[in-house]
């Protein structure tokens, strides 16, 4: 089995799980969401995207299939980004939600690119150290909208903070600032490894402290269940990027 990091295993497992859920429920899951209900051919596309997650996730755990799986996943996510997320930004550049949605998908793109760059058996376009740098830059850029969201929507963020945490507004701004600082650090390469690791910890803690207790309580709305899934995907994908700083090939 060709495994370059623990993050690869976690990410691959999440891909398979979400793919299976998509096949069973007949609906989009992370990282594809959200998708308009009136999209032509939506029903067929649901199963195509779910199958891609299952196939590429399983492929990332196979000795001979990991590189090809990473390449297919990367191509699929890049195409999805251009067709759906970039299109939304072009149509409504002043809508912050378009940028934030694109940033969420970019994290998965970054993870797929980092794995493809490290797993490629032969030198190809944007593989090796160059590919990993691209992946890290995309991940760092994605942190910027995450941080800005805490300043643009502070009240929405505050409502998600558990009651036992003091100074909700200060915490909301602090976490937003942490995302912004992480993004700048990763893009510039200054304390990038630490910033990437801490950003994953922050996303993971949000998943554990905010979404899981609400899931146990049964108080998650349909929208919040989607956000919970997205948070899991972000944690797993971010883990891959953070692990890339420990890869011998990435340093080369």
N, C-alpha and C positions, 0 to 999 in steps of 0.2 A: 504494500500500500504506500503510495507516494503522499506523505503528509508533511507539509512544511511548517505547520503550527497547530496549536490547540484550537485557535480561532477557526481554522479551516474545518475541523471536525464539527464544531459548534454551528458554524454557518451552514455547512452542508446538511446537518440534521434539521435545522430550522427550515431550510428550503424544502426538504422532503416532507416535513410535517405540514407546512403551509400548502404544499402542492396536493397532498392527500385531502386536506380540509377543503380545498377548492374543488376537487373532484367529487367529494361527497356532498357538499352543500350546493354545488353548481353555481358558485359565485366567486368573484375576485377576492384574493387575499393579498396581504403585503408580499412583495413590494409594489404590486400593480395598482393598488387602490389609490385614490378613488377613480371610478369610471362612470360616466354618465349612463343612466338607465336606457336612454334612447339611442345609444351607439349602434349603428348598423352592424349586424353579425355578432352582437355582443355574446349571445349564448355559446356560439362556437368558439369565440375568442377566449371565453372563460376556461374551457377545457384545454385549449392549446397552451395557454399560459400556465395552467396547473400542471400539465404534462411536462412542460419545460422545467418547472421547479423540481418535480420528482426525478426527472431524468438527469438533470445537471447536478442536483444535490447528491444523488446516488453515485454519479460519475466522479464527483470530487473525492469519494471514498474508495475508488478503485485504483489499482496499480497502473493500469494502462489507459484508463479513461479520464484521469483528473485534468490533464492539460486541455483535452478537447472539450470537456464539460465546462471548464472555466471560460474557454473561448466562446462557446455557444451562449452561455449565460451573459457574458459581457456584450456580445453582439445584440442579444435580445433586449437587454436593459438599455443599451445605447439607443437602439431603434425606438424603444418605448419612450425614452426621454425626449427624443427629437419630435416624434409624432404627437405626443400628448402634453408633456410638461413644457417644453420650449414653445410649443404652439400656444399654450395658455398665456405664457409670459408675453409673447408677441401680440396677442389679442388684447391683453389687459396688463400692460407693463406697470400700471400704477396700483394694481391689486397685490397686496403683500402675500395673500394666500397662494398665488401662483408661484411666487419665488420660494415660499416655504415648502410647498408640495414638491417642487423640483429638487430642493435641497434634500428632502427625505429620500428621494429616489437616488440622488447622487451618492449617498452613503453606500447603497448596495452596488452601484456602478463602481465605486472606488474599491470595494471589497473584491468584486469579480476581477477587476483590472489588476489588483495587487496579486491575486492568486494566479491569474493567467501569466503575468510577467515573471513570476517565480517558477511556475510549473512548465513553461514552454521548453520543450526539449531542444529546439533549434532557435537560433536568433530570428525573430520576426519583428514586425513593426511594433514599436513601443513595448518591448519586453525587457527583461533584465532590470538593471538599475534605473534606466530611463522610464520604463513602465511603472515601476514602483513609485518613482518620484511623481509621476502624473497622478497615480492613484492617491497618494498622500495629499497632493495639492487639491484634488477634487474634494477629498474628505474635509480638508481644512476650510475650503470655501463654503461647504455645506454647513459648517458650524456657525457661520456669520448670521444667516437668517434664523437659526435656532436661538441665538442670543438676542437678536433684535425682537423676536416674538415676545420675549419676556417684558420688554419695554413698551411694545405696541399694545399688547394685551395683558397688562399686569393683573387686572381684576379676574380675568379668566384663569390665569396661572394661580392666583391666590386661592381660588376655590378648590383647587386640586391638592393643596398642601395639607397634610394631616393636622388635626387639631392640636396634637401634642407638640408640634414644632412651633416655637415662639417666633414673633416678629415676622409674620407671613410676607408682608410687603418687602421687607429688607431681604428676606430669603429669595423672593422672586427676582429681585434685581441682582442679587449676588450670583444666582445661578445663571442668569442671562449674561452677566459680565464674564463669568467663567467660560461660557461657550464662546464669547467674542474673543477673549484672550487666547483660548485654545486654538481658534481658527487662525488668528494672526501668527501665533507661535509655529503652527504646523506649516503654514504657507511660507513663512520666512525661514524656517529651519532653526529658529532659536528656541531651545528647550522643546523641540518638537516631539521627541519620544515621550517625555513626561506629559506633555500636553495631550497627546493622543491617548495615552493610558488613562489619564484623569477624566478625559471627556467620556470614555467608555464607562468608567466607574460611575460617573454622574448620570448617564443615560440608564445604566443598569439599576442604580439605586432608585431612580424615578419609577422604573418598571416594578421593582420590588415593594417600595414603600407606598406608592400611589395606586397602581392598577391592580396588583394582586389582592390587597385587602378588599377592594371594592368588588373584585371578581368573586371572592369568597362570600361576601355579603349578598351577592346577587343584585347589586345596585348599579351595575354598568348599563348604560343605554346602548343602543345599536351603534351610535357614533363612537362612544367610548370603547366599545369592544374592538372596533376597528383601530382606534388609537393605541389600544393595548397591544394588538398584533403588530402594529407599526413599531412600537417601542421595543418589542422583542427583536424584530428584524434589524432595527438600528443598533441594538446592543451587539447582536451577533456579527453584523457587518463591520461595525466599528472595531470589534475585537480582532478581526482579520487585519485591518489596517494597522492597529497598534502593534500586533505581532510582527508585522513586516519590518519593524525597526530592529528585531532580533535576528532576522534572517541573514545568513552569511552571504547569500547570493544578492540580497537587496543592498548590502553594504558595498558590494562590488561595483 
